[in-house]
Amino acid sequence: MSFALTLMSITIIFLSPLAGSLLDRYGVRHILIPSILCFGLVFPSLSLMTDSLLHYYAMYMLIALAGVCTTPASYSRVIVAWFNHH
């Protein structure tokens, strides 16, 4: 189980710079809302998992892929932009 969390963390580490550049290029609203919806669809799909270990690892990597843009950095950008606007 801990190797799946390790894979998820490594996936997030490698995809975070890409997520940051997407947030800078397209704006937080255009990236964060679809990412939340995608994460909301992927997470419940864990209930459909088979007993295959590779499927288990793949699902955790898919969760990381879907949720990389829902990290606290995205939300803090929203808060900072709101603070600067007001």
C-alpha positions, 0 to 999 in steps of 0.5 A: 500500500505504501508503494502506491502512495509513493507512486502517487507522490512521485507522479505529483512531483513530476507533474506539478511544474506542468500544472503550474505552467498550465495555471499561469497560461490559462488561469486558475478557473479554466484549470481548477474546475475541470480538475476538480470534476475529473478528480471527483470522477476518478476517486469513486472509481476506486470502488470498481478496482479489481484485485490486481496489484498493477490496477491498484498502482495505476489507479493511484497514479490516475488519482495523482494525474487527475488531482495534480491541479487541485493542490493547495498552490491552486487554491492559494492563487485564488485567494491571493488574486481575490485579496489583490482585487479587493 
